[in-house]
């Protein structure tokens, strides 16, 4: 089994709004590491719940963590999001093509 097969699905990881918000917070940190307690302060849930969400993001390769003394710091690894971007781009092209066809059809009916 390859390393990628062992990773959690990126789509599954971003399906939850809390995890999407964590990704956004980490992205806004501009490559800086954020301690768990600072991330937890942004949510109405306990440290354990935030930690579980971060574990899922880590399993998908979206987050790296590093221990500094008793503190765990997290940093975004956005490269797995490329899979999401590619998927959305495919369907964006699909809808653009269909909208162009619809527009042409409507223009032909007006003539």
DSSP file (Angstrom, degrees, kcal/mol; ACC not computed):
  #  RESIDUE AA STRUCTURE BP1 BP2  ACC     N-H-->O    O-->H-N    N-H-->O    O-->H-N    TCO  KAPPA ALPHA  PHI   PSI    X-CA   Y-CA   Z-CA
    1    1 A X              0   0    0      0, 0.0     2,-0.0     0, 0.0     5,-0.0   0.000 360.0 360.0 360.0 131.3    0.0    0.0    0.0
    2    2 A X     >  -     0   0    0      1,-0.1     4,-0.9     4,-0.0     3,-0.3  -0.292 360.0-107.4 -78.0 166.9    1.4    3.4   -1.0
    3    3 A X  H >> S+     0   0    0      1,-0.2     4,-0.8     2,-0.2     3,-0.6   0.882 119.5  55.3 -61.5 -39.2    1.6    6.3    1.4
    4    4 A X  H >4 S+     0   0    0      1,-0.2     3,-0.5     2,-0.2    -1,-0.2   0.837 102.0  57.1 -64.4 -32.5   -1.2    8.1   -0.4
    5    5 A X  H 34 S+     0   0    0     -3,-0.3    -1,-0.2     1,-0.2    -2,-0.2   0.792 104.4  53.4 -67.5 -26.4   -3.5    5.1    0.1
    6    6 A X  H << S+     0   0    0     -4,-0.9    -1,-0.2    -3,-0.6    -2,-0.2   0.676  91.8  94.7 -82.1 -17.7   -3.0    5.4    3.8
    7    7 A X  S << S-     0   0    0     -4,-0.8    53,-0.2    -3,-0.5     2,-0.1  -0.400  84.6-105.8 -75.5 150.8   -4.0    9.0    4.0
    8    8 A X        -     0   0    0     51,-1.9     2,-0.1    48,-0.2    -1,-0.1  -0.454  48.4 -90.7 -68.7 147.4   -7.5   10.1    4.8
    9    9 A X     >  -     0   0    0      1,-0.1     4,-2.1    -2,-0.1     5,-0.1  -0.408  28.2-140.7 -62.3 131.1   -9.5   11.4    1.8
   10   10 A X  H  > S+     0   0    0      1,-0.2     4,-2.0     2,-0.2     5,-0.2   0.874 102.7  55.0 -63.2 -38.2   -9.0   15.2    1.4
   11   11 A X  H  > S+     0   0    0      1,-0.2     4,-0.5     2,-0.2    -1,-0.2   0.903 108.7  48.3 -61.9 -41.1  -12.7   15.6    0.5
   12   12 A X  H >4 S+     0   0    0      1,-0.2     3,-0.8     2,-0.2     4,-0.4   0.901 109.4  53.9 -63.5 -41.6  -13.7   13.8    3.7
   13   13 A X  H 3< S+     0   0    0     -4,-2.1     3,-0.5     1,-0.2    -2,-0.2   0.860 112.6  41.5 -64.6 -36.5  -11.3   16.0    5.7
   14   14 A X  H 3< S+     0   0    0     -4,-2.0    -1,-0.2     1,-0.2    -2,-0.2   0.451  90.0  91.2 -92.3   1.6  -12.8   19.3    4.4
   15   15 A X  S << S+     0   0    0     -3,-0.8     2,-0.4    -4,-0.5    -1,-0.2   0.779  73.4  76.3 -66.3 -26.2  -16.4   18.1    4.6
   16   16 A X  S  > S-     0   0    0     -3,-0.5     4,-2.1    -4,-0.4     3,-0.2  -0.723  76.5-140.9 -92.5 133.1  -16.8   19.5    8.1
   17   17 A X  H  > S+     0   0    0     -2,-0.4     4,-2.2     1,-0.2     5,-0.2   0.828 102.3  56.7 -61.0 -32.3  -17.2   23.3    8.6
   18   18 A X  H  > S+     0   0    0      2,-0.2     4,-2.2     1,-0.2    -1,-0.2   0.919 108.4  46.5 -64.9 -42.0  -15.0   23.2   11.7
   19   19 A X  H  > S+     0   0    0     -3,-0.2     4,-2.4     2,-0.2    -2,-0.2   0.877 110.4  52.8 -69.0 -36.3  -12.2   21.7    9.8
   20   20 A X  H  X S+     0   0    0     -4,-2.1     4,-2.2     2,-0.2    -1,-0.2   0.899 110.0  49.3 -63.7 -38.1  -12.6   24.2    6.9
   21   21 A X  H  X S+     0   0    0     -4,-2.2     4,-2.7     2,-0.2    -2,-0.2   0.893 109.0  52.0 -68.1 -38.5  -12.4   27.0    9.5
   22   22 A X  H  X S+     0   0    0     -4,-2.2     4,-2.6     2,-0.2     5,-0.2   0.922 108.9  50.8 -60.8 -43.4   -9.3   25.5   11.0
   23   23 A X  H  X S+     0   0    0     -4,-2.4     4,-2.5     1,-0.2    -2,-0.2   0.922 110.9  49.1 -59.2 -44.1   -7.8   25.4    7.5
   24   24 A X  H  X S+     0   0    0     -4,-2.2     4,-2.6     2,-0.2    -2,-0.2   0.926 110.4  49.9 -63.1 -44.9   -8.7   29.0    7.0
   25   25 A X  H  X S+     0   0    0     -4,-2.7     4,-0.8     1,-0.2    -1,-0.2   0.914 113.5  46.0 -60.0 -43.0   -7.2   30.1   10.3
   26   26 A X  H  < S+     0   0    0     -4,-2.6     5,-0.5     1,-0.2     3,-0.4   0.872 112.0  51.3 -68.6 -36.0   -4.0   28.2    9.5
   27   27 A X  H >< S+     0   0    0     -4,-2.5     3,-1.6     1,-0.2    -2,-0.2   0.890 106.2  54.5 -66.9 -39.2   -3.9   29.7    6.0
   28   28 A X  H 3< S+     0   0    0     -4,-2.6    -1,-0.2     1,-0.3    -2,-0.2   0.698  93.4  71.4 -68.2 -18.2   -4.3   33.2    7.4
   29   29 A X  T >< S-     0   0    0     -4,-0.8     3,-1.0    -3,-0.4    -1,-0.3   0.554 101.3-135.0 -74.4  -6.8   -1.3   32.6    9.7
   30   30 A X  T <   -     0   0    0     -3,-1.6    -3,-0.1     1,-0.3    -2,-0.1   0.936  70.0 -39.2  51.2  60.1    0.9   32.8    6.5
   31   31 A X  T 3  S+     0   0    0     -5,-0.5    -1,-0.3     1,-0.3     2,-0.2   0.478 107.8 129.0  73.7   5.5    3.1   29.8    7.1
   32   32 A X    <   -     0   0    0     -3,-1.0    44,-0.3    -6,-0.2     2,-0.3  -0.617  62.2-114.7 -85.2 150.9    3.4   30.5   10.8
   33   33 A X        -     0   0    0     -2,-0.2     2,-0.5    42,-0.1    42,-0.2  -0.640  25.7-153.1 -82.8 143.3    2.7   27.8   13.3
   34   34 A X  E     -A   74   0A   0     40,-2.8    40,-2.7    -2,-0.3    -8,-0.0  -0.975  15.6-124.5-119.9 128.1   -0.2   28.2   15.6
   35   35 A X  E >>  -A   73   0A   0     -2,-0.5     4,-1.8    38,-0.3     3,-0.7  -0.341  23.6-116.0 -67.4 151.3   -0.4   26.6   19.0
   36   36 A X  H 3> S+     0   0    0     36,-2.3     4,-2.9     1,-0.2     5,-0.2   0.869 114.0  57.2 -54.8 -41.2   -3.3   24.3   19.8
   37   37 A X  H 3> S+     0   0    0      1,-0.2     4,-1.5     2,-0.2    -1,-0.2   0.850 105.9  50.2 -65.0 -32.3   -4.5   26.6   22.6
   38   38 A X  H <4 S+     0   0    0     -3,-0.7     4,-0.4     2,-0.2    -1,-0.2   0.888 112.5  46.6 -71.1 -38.4   -4.8   29.6   20.2
   39   39 A X  H >< S+     0   0    0     -4,-1.8     3,-1.6     1,-0.2    -2,-0.2   0.924 110.2  53.4 -66.3 -43.8   -6.8   27.5   17.7
   40   40 A X  H >< S+     0   0    0     -4,-2.9     3,-1.9     1,-0.3     5,-0.4   0.848  98.5  64.3 -59.9 -35.0   -9.1   26.2   20.5
   41   41 A X  T 3< S+     0   0    0     -4,-1.5    -1,-0.3     1,-0.3    -2,-0.2   0.679  94.6  62.0 -63.7 -16.7   -9.8   29.8   21.6
   42   42 A X  T <  S+     0   0    0     -3,-1.6     2,-0.3    -4,-0.4    -1,-0.3   0.460 101.7  60.6 -87.0  -2.0  -11.4   30.4   18.2
   43   43 A X  S <  S-     0   0    0     -3,-1.9     2,-0.7     2,-0.2     7,-0.0  -0.855  77.7-126.1-128.6 158.3  -14.1   27.8   18.7
   44   44 A X  S    S+     0   0    0     -2,-0.3     2,-0.3     2,-0.0    -3,-0.1  -0.443  85.9  80.0 -96.5  56.6  -17.0   27.0   21.1
   45   45 A X  S    S-     0   0    0     -2,-0.7    -2,-0.2    -5,-0.4    -3,-0.0  -0.962  83.7 -89.0-153.0 165.6  -15.7   23.5   21.9
   46   46 A X     >  -     0   0    0     -2,-0.3     4,-2.1     1,-0.1     5,-0.2  -0.190  38.1-103.3 -78.1 170.0  -13.0   22.0   24.0
   47   47 A X  H  > S+     0   0    0      1,-0.2     4,-2.6     2,-0.2     5,-0.2   0.856 119.6  56.1 -58.9 -39.3   -9.4   21.4   23.3
   48   48 A X  H  > S+     0   0    0      2,-0.2     4,-2.0     1,-0.2    -1,-0.2   0.912 107.5  48.0 -63.8 -42.8  -10.1   17.6   22.8
   49   49 A X  H  > S+     0   0    0      2,-0.2     4,-1.9     1,-0.2    -2,-0.2   0.919 113.5  46.8 -64.9 -43.9  -12.7   18.3   20.1
   50   50 A X  H  X S+     0   0    0     -4,-2.1     4,-2.3     1,-0.2    -2,-0.2   0.911 110.9  53.7 -63.6 -40.8  -10.4   20.7   18.2
   51   51 A X  H  X S+     0   0    0     -4,-2.6     4,-2.1     1,-0.2    -1,-0.2   0.879 105.9  52.7 -61.2 -39.2   -7.6   18.3   18.5
   52   52 A X  H  X S+     0   0    0     -4,-2.0     4,-1.8     2,-0.2    -1,-0.2   0.905 109.4  48.9 -64.2 -40.9   -9.7   15.5   17.0
   53   53 A X  H  X S+     0   0    0     -4,-1.9     4,-2.0     1,-0.2    -2,-0.2   0.904 110.7  50.7 -64.0 -40.4  -10.5   17.8   14.0
   54   54 A X  H  X S+     0   0    0     -4,-2.3     4,-2.5     1,-0.2    -2,-0.2   0.854 105.9  56.3 -65.4 -34.4   -6.8   18.6   13.6
   55   55 A X  H  X S+     0   0    0     -4,-2.1     4,-2.6     2,-0.2    -1,-0.2   0.910 106.6  49.4 -63.1 -41.8   -6.0   14.9   13.7
   56   56 A X  H  X S+     0   0    0     -4,-1.8     4,-1.3     2,-0.2    -2,-0.2   0.915 111.9  48.2 -63.5 -42.9   -8.3   14.3   10.7
   57   57 A X  H  <>S+     0   0    0     -4,-2.0     5,-2.4     1,-0.2     6,-0.8   0.888 111.5  50.8 -63.8 -38.2   -6.7   17.2    8.8
   58   58 A X  H ><5S+     0   0    0     -4,-2.5     3,-1.6     4,-0.2    -2,-0.2   0.908 106.2  54.2 -65.0 -42.4   -3.3   15.7    9.7
   59   59 A X  H 3<5S+     0   0    0     -4,-2.6   -51,-1.9     1,-0.3    -1,-0.2   0.790 107.7  51.6 -62.6 -27.4   -4.3   12.3    8.4
   60   60 A X  T 3<5S-     0   0    0     -4,-1.3    -1,-0.3   -53,-0.2    -2,-0.2   0.457 118.3-114.5 -87.1  -1.2   -5.3   14.0    5.1
   61   61 A X  T < 5S+     0   0    0     -3,-1.6    19,-0.3    -4,-0.2    -3,-0.2   0.574  86.8 115.8  81.3   9.0   -1.9   15.6    4.9
   62   62 A X  S   <S+     0   0    0     -5,-2.4    15,-3.1    -6,-0.2     2,-0.4   0.650  71.7  42.1 -85.4 -16.0   -3.4   19.1    5.3
   63   63 A X  E     -B   76   0A   0     -6,-0.8     2,-0.4    13,-0.3    13,-0.2  -0.988  61.0-160.3-135.7 140.0   -1.7   19.9    8.6
   64   64 A X  E     -B   75   0A   0     11,-2.8    11,-2.3    -2,-0.4     2,-0.3  -0.928  15.2-160.7-111.9 144.0    1.7   19.4   10.1
   65   65 A X  E     -B   74   0A   0     -2,-0.4     2,-0.3     9,-0.2     9,-0.2  -0.902   7.6-171.1-124.3 157.7    2.3   19.5   13.8
   66   66 A X  E     -B   73   0A   0      7,-2.1     7,-2.8    -2,-0.3     2,-0.4  -0.984  20.8-130.0-148.7 132.2    5.4   20.0   15.9
   67   67 A X  E     -B   72   0A   0     -2,-0.3     2,-0.4     5,-0.2     5,-0.2  -0.687  20.9-178.6 -83.2 131.2    5.9   19.6   19.6
   68   68 A X  E >   -B   71   0A   0      3,-3.4     3,-1.9    -2,-0.4     2,-0.4  -0.883  67.4 -55.6-128.7  98.3    7.6   22.5   21.3
   69   69 A X  T 3  S-     0   0    0     -2,-0.4    -2,-0.0     1,-0.3     0, 0.0  -0.558 120.6 -20.7  65.4-124.1    8.0   21.6   25.0
   70   70 A X  T 3  S+     0   0    0     -2,-0.4     2,-0.3    -3,-0.1    -1,-0.3   0.429 123.9  91.1 -92.4  -0.4    4.5   20.7   26.2
   71   71 A X  E <   - B   0  68A   0     -3,-1.9    -3,-3.4   -35,-0.0     2,-0.5  -0.739  63.6-148.3-102.2 142.7    2.8   22.7   23.4
   72   72 A X  E     - B   0  67A   0     -2,-0.3   -36,-2.3    -5,-0.2     2,-0.4  -0.939  15.1-162.3-107.4 130.4    1.8   21.4   20.0
   73   73 A X  E     -AB  35  66A   0     -7,-2.8    -7,-2.1    -2,-0.5     2,-0.3  -0.881   4.0-151.9-113.7 145.0    1.9   23.8   17.1
   74   74 A X  E     -AB  34  65A   0    -40,-2.7   -40,-2.8    -2,-0.4     2,-0.3  -0.884  11.0-175.7-121.7 147.7    0.1   23.4   13.8
   75   75 A X  E     - B   0  64A   0    -11,-2.3   -11,-2.8    -2,-0.3     2,-0.2  -0.997  28.2-112.3-141.3 141.9    0.9   24.6   10.3
   76   76 A X  E     - B   0  63A   0     -2,-0.3     2,-0.5   -50,-0.3   -13,-0.3  -0.500  16.7-166.0 -75.5 139.3   -1.1   24.3    7.1
   77   77 A X    >   +     0   0    0    -15,-3.1     3,-0.7    -2,-0.2     4,-0.2  -0.889  11.5 179.6-118.9  95.7    0.2   22.1    4.2
   78   78 A X  G >   +     0   0    0     -2,-0.5     3,-2.0     1,-0.2     4,-0.4   0.584  54.7  94.8 -78.6 -10.4   -2.1   23.3    1.4
   79   79 A X  G >  S+     0   0    0      1,-0.3     3,-1.8     2,-0.2     4,-0.3   0.837  78.4  58.7 -56.5 -36.6   -0.7   21.1   -1.4
   80   80 A X  G X> S+     0   0    0     -3,-0.7     3,-1.2   -19,-0.3     4,-0.5   0.741  91.4  72.1 -64.5 -18.1   -3.3   18.3   -0.9
   81   81 A X  H <> S+     0   0    0     -3,-2.0     4,-2.5     1,-0.2    -1,-0.3   0.661  76.6  80.4 -68.8 -13.4   -6.0   21.0   -1.6
   82   82 A X  H <> S+     0   0    0     -3,-1.8     4,-3.0    -4,-0.4    -1,-0.2   0.873  85.9  58.5 -58.3 -37.0   -4.8   20.9   -5.3
   83   83 A X  H <> S+     0   0    0     -3,-1.2     4,-1.9    -4,-0.3    -1,-0.2   0.900 107.6  45.9 -59.2 -41.4   -6.9   17.7   -5.6
   84   84 A X  H  X S+     0   0    0     -4,-0.5     4,-2.7    -3,-0.2     5,-0.2   0.926 112.3  50.7 -66.3 -45.7  -10.0   19.8   -4.6
   85   85 A X  H  X S+     0   0    0     -4,-2.5     4,-2.6     1,-0.2    -2,-0.2   0.914 110.6  48.7 -59.9 -44.3   -9.0   22.6   -7.0
   86   86 A X  H  X S+     0   0    0     -4,-3.0     4,-1.9     2,-0.2    -1,-0.2   0.898 111.9  49.4 -62.8 -41.1   -8.6   20.2   -9.9
   87   87 A X  H  X S+     0   0    0     -4,-1.9     4,-1.6    -5,-0.2    -2,-0.2   0.929 113.6  45.0 -64.4 -46.3  -11.9   18.6   -9.2
   88   88 A X  H  X S+     0   0    0     -4,-2.7     4,-2.4     1,-0.2    -2,-0.2   0.891 110.0  55.7 -65.4 -39.7  -13.7   21.9   -9.0
   89   89 A X  H  X S+     0   0    0     -4,-2.6     4,-2.3    -5,-0.2    -1,-0.2   0.888 104.4  54.1 -61.2 -39.5  -12.0   23.2  -12.1
   90   90 A X  H  X S+     0   0    0     -4,-1.9     4,-1.8     1,-0.2    -1,-0.2   0.943 113.6  40.8 -59.5 -47.9  -13.2   20.2  -14.1
   91   91 A X  H  X S+     0   0    0     -4,-1.6     4,-2.6     2,-0.2    -2,-0.2   0.790 110.2  58.1 -74.9 -27.0  -16.8   20.9  -13.2
   92   92 A X  H  X S+     0   0    0     -4,-2.4     4,-2.4     2,-0.2    -1,-0.2   0.920 108.4  46.5 -64.3 -42.8  -16.4   24.6  -13.6
   93   93 A X  H  X S+     0   0    0     -4,-2.3     4,-2.4     2,-0.2    -2,-0.2   0.896 110.9  53.9 -64.4 -40.0  -15.3   24.0  -17.2
   94   94 A X  H  X S+     0   0    0     -4,-1.8     4,-2.2     1,-0.2    -2,-0.2   0.940 112.2  42.7 -58.7 -49.8  -18.3   21.6  -17.5
   95   95 A X  H  X S+     0   0    0     -4,-2.6     4,-2.6     2,-0.2     5,-0.2   0.868 111.8  54.2 -69.5 -35.9  -20.8   24.3  -16.4
   96   96 A X  H  X S+     0   0    0     -4,-2.4     4,-2.1     2,-0.2    -1,-0.2   0.923 110.0  47.7 -62.0 -43.3  -19.1   27.0  -18.4
   97   97 A X  H  X S+     0   0    0     -4,-2.4     4,-2.3     2,-0.2    -2,-0.2   0.926 113.5  47.1 -62.9 -45.7  -19.5   24.9  -21.6
   98   98 A X  H  X S+     0   0    0     -4,-2.2     4,-2.4     1,-0.2    -2,-0.2   0.876 111.6  50.5 -66.3 -37.3  -23.1   24.1  -20.8
   99   99 A X  H  X S+     0   0    0     -4,-2.6     4,-2.6     2,-0.2    -1,-0.2   0.879 109.3  51.8 -67.9 -36.3  -23.9   27.7  -20.1
  100  100 A X  H  X S+     0   0    0     -4,-2.1     4,-2.4     2,-0.2    -2,-0.2   0.920 110.5  48.4 -63.9 -43.7  -22.3   28.7  -23.4
  101  101 A X  H  X S+     0   0    0     -4,-2.3     4,-2.4     2,-0.2    -2,-0.2   0.911 111.8  49.2 -62.0 -42.6  -24.5   26.1  -25.2
  102  102 A X  H  X S+     0   0    0     -4,-2.4     4,-2.6     2,-0.2    -2,-0.2   0.919 110.4  50.7 -63.0 -43.5  -27.6   27.4  -23.4
  103  103 A X  H  X S+     0   0    0     -4,-2.6     4,-2.3     1,-0.2    -2,-0.2   0.912 110.8  48.9 -60.7 -43.2  -26.7   31.0  -24.3
  104  104 A X  H  X S+     0   0    0     -4,-2.4     4,-2.3     2,-0.2    -1,-0.2   0.909 111.1  50.5 -63.0 -42.1  -26.2   30.0  -28.0
  105  105 A X  H  X S+     0   0    0     -4,-2.4     4,-2.0     1,-0.2    -2,-0.2   0.916 111.0  48.2 -61.9 -44.4  -29.6   28.2  -28.0
  106  106 A X  H  X S+     0   0    0     -4,-2.6     4,-1.6     1,-0.2    -1,-0.2   0.884 110.9  50.9 -64.2 -39.4  -31.3   31.2  -26.5
  107  107 A X  H  X S+     0   0    0     -4,-2.3     4,-1.1     1,-0.2    -1,-0.2   0.892 108.8  51.7 -65.7 -38.7  -29.7   33.5  -29.0
  108  108 A X  H  < S+     0   0    0     -4,-2.3     3,-0.3     1,-0.2    -2,-0.2   0.882 108.4  51.5 -64.8 -38.2  -30.8   31.2  -31.9
  109  109 A X  H  < S+     0   0    0     -4,-2.0    -1,-0.2     1,-0.2    -2,-0.2   0.828 106.1  55.3 -67.5 -31.7  -34.4   31.3  -30.6
  110  110 A X  H  <        0   0    0     -4,-1.6    -1,-0.2     1,-0.2    -2,-0.2   0.771 360.0 360.0 -71.3 -25.3  -34.4   35.1  -30.5
  111  111 A X     <        0   0    0     -4,-1.1    -1,-0.2    -3,-0.3    -2,-0.2   0.473 360.0 360.0 -75.6 360.0  -33.4   35.3  -34.2
